[in-house]
Amino acid sequence: MKIEEVESKLQDTFSTQLQDVLQPLIPPGYRAYFYFYDRNGKKKRKDAAAENWSADSGQIQIWFYRKEQTAEPKQVQTDGNSAKDVPDPSADPIFDVIRALSLAERRPGFEFVSLKWFRDAALPAGGYDWAKSDQKRQETLRDAIAKRLILTSKVPNPKDPQFPVTAIRLNRLMPEVRSVLGEQDDEDLDFHPVEIRGEPMSATIIRERRQQ
């Protein structure tokens, strides 16, 4: 059996039940769609064998779309009577970046994630087709940073202190990031971190110590 067949059966079997259970949360007119992901957060190909997915390490994500939309790209008519693609949000490269960076942030023994390492090593190793292109990786990361989904900072370089490293981290206060990672909003959170422009405090301390 193919992944596509399993996803279709899940949608036919559980979509209505989910709507009933989540009625207070999901507005009327939406339909649930199911997607299979591997342990690296990469969406499984629809023509892949279902047996290749593991319940021990894989994920099943549920996305909600309006009933007039579909979970796969389709042709719709615009006001200009021309066809336009409606993309699948779960296939957005930025979503892959968010999941990959979340994994990178949890690496034991590492205090930060280097932008260069993440761009040139982690993303290509993730198995994403789009990440095979150097230009696409740069554009996607630049877009995620511009949208404030990823925050950057300068940290001391352990190998060469004269040349700080650009580090990146997820902006987990952004609803888009929490949605991709399946994290719940915490409306009762009293503390809201505020990013301050300028160099990190650690870099300031190191520079001042050298001047003494």
Buried (B, 14 or more C-beta within 10 A) or exposed (E): EBBBEBBBEBBEEBBEEBBEEEEEEBEEEBBBBBBBBBEBBBBBEBEBEBEEBEEEEBBBBBBBBEEEBBBEEEEEEEEEEEEEEBEBBBBBBBBBBBBBBBBBBEEEEEEBBBBEBBBBEBBBEBBBEBBEEEEBBEEBBEBBBEEEBBBEBBBBEEEEEEEBBBBBBBBBBBEBBBBBBEEEEEEEEEEEEEEEEEBBEEBEEBEEEEEE
